[in-house]
């Protein structure tokens, strides 16, 4: 029984850590409702609490998009036209 070292070909398995992942914590700030639980300022007659929740939606999307773009592995790109055909996909234990 041999133990694997980080130098071996275990790359790609398990979780990968990157400092960009900390950006995913930003959307959780919307859950701290005491910061936003006020009526003023109103926007189109809507209390601050409600419109601020709507404002966090694009912020969360932008954060996730940035983390995705900064942490994706460029080696995992699939060239156009080389996608696996349905018949080539693993169907598990069906066969």
N, C-alpha and C positions, 0 to 999 in steps of 0.2 A: 504494500500500500504506500503510494507516494503522495506527499503533500504538495499542493500546487503553490507556486510562488507568484508574486505579482508580475514577474517577468514573463511568465508563460502565457499561452494563448487564451486566457480567461477574459480578455478584453471584450466588452460588450455585454457581459453578464452582470446582473445585479443593478443596484442603484448607482447613478453617477451624480457626484456633488459638483455644484458650480455656484459661485457667489451670485450669479444672476437669479438663482432660485429664490433668493431673499425678496426679490421684487414681487413674488406671489403673495407676500404677507400684506401688501398695501390694500388690496380689496377687503381684507378682514377688518380694516378700520371702520368700515360702514356698520359693523356690528356693535360698535360702542355707541349705543343709542343715546346715552345721556349727553353726549357732545352735540347731538343733532335734535334733541327733543325740545324745539322751540317753534313758535308760530311765525315770528318775524325773522328775517325778511320774507315777504311773500313774493311769489313769482306768478303772474297772471291769476292772482287770487288764491293760489295754492300755498299752504303753509310750508315753511322751510323744511320741516321733517320729511314731507313727501317728495318735494322736488329734489332734495339732496339725495334721496335714495335712488331716484331716476338718474341723477348725475353720476352716481358711482358705477352704473352699468358700463358706459364706455370706458371709464377709468380701468375697470377690471379687465375688459376685453383688450385694451391696449397693453396692460401689464402682462397678460398671458401671451399676447402676440410677440412682445419684445423678448420674453423669456424663451419662447419657442425658437425664434430666429437666432438668438445668441447661443443657445445650448444644443441646437440640432447638430448631428454628426454629418459633416459633408460627405463622408464615405458611404452613407446610407441612401444617397440619391439614386433614383431609378431613372435611367435614360428613357426618353419618350419612345413609346412603341415596344418597350420590353416588359410591360406589366404581365404578370402571370395570368394565363388563361384560366377560366373557370374549371376546366377539366384537369388542369395541373395542380390545383389547390388540394391540400390535404383534407380529406373528409373524415379523418379520425378512424374509428373502428367500424364504420359503416360497411366497408368493403370486406 
